[in-house]
Amino acid sequence: MSGSKCTRLSGALVKHVLDSVDSVLFDCDGVIWRGDQVIPGAPQVVNLLKEKGKKVFFLTNNSSKTRRMYADKMSTLGFDVTEEEVFGTAYCSAMYLKTVCKLEGKVYLIGSNAMRQELEAVGIQQTGQGPDHISGKQTDWANVPLDPEVKAVVVGFDEHFSYMKLNRALQYLTHPDCLFVGTNRDSRLPLEGGKAVPGTGCLLLAVETAAQRQAQTVGKPNHFMFDCVASQFGVERERCLMIGDRLDTDIMLGSNCGLKTLLTLTGVSTVADAEAHQKSGCAERQRMVPDYYVESVADLLPALQG
C-alpha cells in the first residue's frame, strides 16, 4: 500500500505500481466502458497489460449478463478477453451456492435470464424467472403454491420484479433452512448524463424487509468475488491491483481483500468523495479511500507503451 492514501498516479509512479503487481482486476461500467461506449484507451491498456504478462480479470456487480455475453461485448469493443476472465454476480451467485452452500435443491430466482443460465450451467435448477402477476384474492396470497424442492431464494436484478414475487420470496423464506442470497447491494444503476435507475439493492432490501432476514451478498465489496478469482487462477493478493470507479464497491472490495486500489474518475465516485471518507475518522469509511487515483485508465498507457 502507498504511504499516503488517495495519491494521484502519474509519471514514474505508474510504472512502479504496475511493476509491483502480477494481476489487475477491472470493474467494467464506468471504468472500461460507459453503457455501450468504450472508455478511450481502455482496450489498449488491457491488451498491453496482458502482452506484458499480467493476469487481467473483470469483476462486475451487474447480474444481467452471463460471462459469455460480457466476453462477447468486450471483444466487440476491442478487448482481448476470454470468458474465464469475467466474474459477474450471476456467475458468482451460482458458484457460491454450488461450492460454499453445496446446495441440494432448486432456487427461487428473482433475477434475469442470464442468472438462470449461470445457475443451470453448474447444475442448479430454478423456478420464478420471468413475470409473476397478481392472482387470486389477497386472503389467498399467503398460501400461494410453492415448489417443495426450493432450498434457496436468490435476488438479482429483475425487470419483472413485482408484489407477487416479493410475496413468494417471503413465503419461501419463512422456512429458516431456506438459504437467502443476493447478488449485490448497489442502490442505483448510473446512466449517461447523470441519470440513474433503481439498482438491485432496492429489490434486495424489499425482500429483506418482508422476510425480516438479511441476505448473504456475493458481489463487491464482499470478498467472495475475489475469492473466486484467487481460487481459480492463484492470484496473490499482495501483488494484485483493483481498478474501479465506485468507492463503496470496487475500492472497498480491494481494501477488504488487502489489494492495492486505484480509483478512476470516469464513473461514479470523485476525489472529493474519497477525501471526505479519509477525513471522517470512521474505520469503515477509511476502507473506501483508494491508494491511488487517475482521471482515466488511459493514464496508464504511457507507462505501458514505454
N, C-alpha and C positions, 0 to 999 in steps of 0.2 A: 504494500500500500504506500501511497505517497505520504510524505511527512506532513504536507499541508493539503487538506481536502479541497475539492472544487477548484482545482488548478486548471487554467487554460492549457490545453495540449497543443503545442506549436513548436516549430523549429526542431532542434536536435532532440528534444524530449519525446517527440513522436517515435523516432527510431528506437530510442532507449526503451520505451514502453512496449513497442511491438517485439523487440528482441527478447523481452523478458517473459513473453508468453508463447505457448505452443498451440493454444486453442482460442478461438474467438467465437463468442455467442452473439448473434444479432437478433434483436427484436425486428419485426417486419414493418408494419404500418407506422409511418412517422419516422422511420429510420432508413429503410432502403426503398420504400415507395410511400406515396400518399394516394390512397384509393387505387386507381389504375395507372397513375403517373409515377414513373421511376424517379427516385432522387438522383439528380445529375451526378455522375461519377461513381455511384454505388456499385454498379456491376463491375467496373474496373477494379474497385477496391477489393471486392470479394474474390474476383478471379485472380488478382495478383497475390493476395494472401495465400490462396491455395497453391499457386505456382511456386511460392516461396516455402512450401512445405507445412503451412499452418493448417490445422484442422478447423473447419468452419461449420457452424451449425446455426439453425434458425429456430427461434423459440417464440411462439405466438399464443396469446390467450384466446384468439378467435377460434371458435369451435364450429364455424360454418363450412369449413373445407377439410377434406382428407389430406393426408400427406402428399398423395399423388397429385391432387388438384393444386396444392401450393407449389410443388415442384414444376408442374406444367406452366403455371403463371410466371414463375421466376425464370424459367428457360425462355419463355416468350419475351421477357423484359431484358434478356441478355446475360443472365447469371448462369455460371457453371455450377449446377447443383444436382444432387441425386435425392430421390425420395427419402432415403435413410437419414439424410442430414436435417430433415424437417421434423420438428417436435411441436405439434399443435395440441390444444387441450382435448380435442376429440380423440386423438390417438392416446394421449397420456391418461385420460379417464379410463379408456379400455385397458391400458397396461396396469393401472392402479388396481382395478377390480380383479384382473387376472393374476397379477403377481403378488400384490400385498394382501388383498382381501381373500384371494383364492375363491372367488365367487362360484357357487354351485347353484345355479338358478337363473331366472330371467331378470331383466332390468325393466322398470317402468321409466321410459325415457321422455323427458321434456327437453327436446333438442332437435337438431337438424338431421336431414337425411345423411349427411356426412358422418355424424356421430353414430347413426345406425350402422353405416358401412364399416367404421373402425371397430365397433363392438363385435360385429359379425365376423370380422377378419381374425379376431382372436377366439372365436368360438362362443361368443356370448349372444344369446337371443334377446330381443327386446319387444316390448309392446308399448303403444302410446304415440309413436311418431306420426305426425300429421294432425289435422284438425280433430277436435273433440267438442262437439257442440252440446249446449244445454238440452237435456231431455227429461221428461217426467216432471213430477211435482217436487217442490222444494223439500217436502217431507220425505221424499224418496232418495234425495241426493246422498245422504249418509250411508245408504245401502246400495250404492252403485256396484255393478258386477266387478269383481276383482279377479285377477289371474292368480291362482294359488301358487304358481311357480315363481312369482316375482319375489326376489330377495333383496332388491336394491332399488332406490329411486335416484336417478341421475338427472341433474338440471344443467343445461347449457343454453346457448342462445336459441330461441324458438319463436319464429314469426307467427306461429299458431297458438301461442300462449293464451289461455282462456280461464274463465272461472271454473269450468268443469275439470280442466287439467289440474288446476290448483286443488280442487276438491278431491280428485282421485289420488293425487300425491299425498294429501293429508290422510286419506283412509289407509293407504299402504303404510305410511309412517307411524300410524298408531300402534303398529306392531313393533316392539322395542328391538327385535332382532333384525328388522329391515335396515339395511345399510343406506346411508344418505351421503351422496357425493355431488359436489358442484364443480363446474369447470373453472370458474373464476369469479371475482367479486367486482370487476370493473363496472362502475355505475353508469358510465356513458360511453358511447362509441363516437369519437370525434370525426367530423366530416370536414370537407373543404369549406373555406370561408368562415371558419369559426363556429359552424353549426354542429349540432350533436343530436343523437337519438338515444333512447334508453338502452343501457347495456345489460348483460347477463346478470350482473349483481342485483339489479332491480327485481328480476324474476326469482332469483335465488332467495332474496330477502323475503319476498312474499310467501314462498313455500316454508321457509324457516319460521316465519311469524305464525302461519296457520298451524304448522305441525308442532310448534313450540320445541323445536330441535335445531341444533346447529349442524350444518353440513361440513364434511371434510372437503376442502378445495384442493385441486391438483395443479392449478395454474400458478403463474407468477403472482405474488412473491413466495409461494410455497416452495420449499426445496425439492419437492418430488420431481419437478420438471428437469432440474439439473441432475438429480439422481438418475433419471432415465438416460440422459446423455452420458454421464460418467460411467454407468454400469455397462453400457453397450460399446463405448469407444475408449475406455481407460483414460478419461480426461483428468488431469491433475489440477485441483482447484487453485493451487499456488501459482500455476502457470496458465491461468485462464482469464480472459477479459470479457466482461459483459457489456455490450453496447446497446443502449436503449434511449427512448425519448420520454419515458414516464418514471418519475421518482418513486411512486408508490408501488410499482410492479417490477419494472426492469432493474432499477438501481437497488431496491430493497432485496430483490432476489440475489443479486450479486453480493450484497452485504451479508445476507443470511447464510450464504454458502462460502464466504471467505474468498471471493473473487475480486479481481481488480474491476473497477467500474468506470464507464465513460458515458456521459450524457451528451446526446446530440440535440441541437436546438431546432430541428426541422419538424418537431411534432408537438407534443402537449406541454411539457414542463419547461420552465425557464431558469436561468441562473438566479434570478431574484427568488424564485421558489426554493431553490437549493440553499441559498444563503439564509433565508428565513428559518429553514429547518436547522441549519448549522448554529444559528444564534439562539435557538429555542431552549437549549439546556435539557431537552427531553430525549431520553435514550432511544426511544422508538423512532422519533423524527430524525435523529442523527444517522440512523441506518438508511435514510433516504438521501443522504448527501453523497454525491459521486466523488470519486478520486479525481476525475478529470472531466472537462467538457470541451466540445468543439462546436462550431457553427453547423457543420455537416460532416458526414462520414467522408465526403470528398476531401476534407482537410488532411486525410491520411495519405492521399495519393502521392504527394511529392516524396515522402519517405519511402514509399513502396516502389516508385519509379527510379529512384536514385541508385 
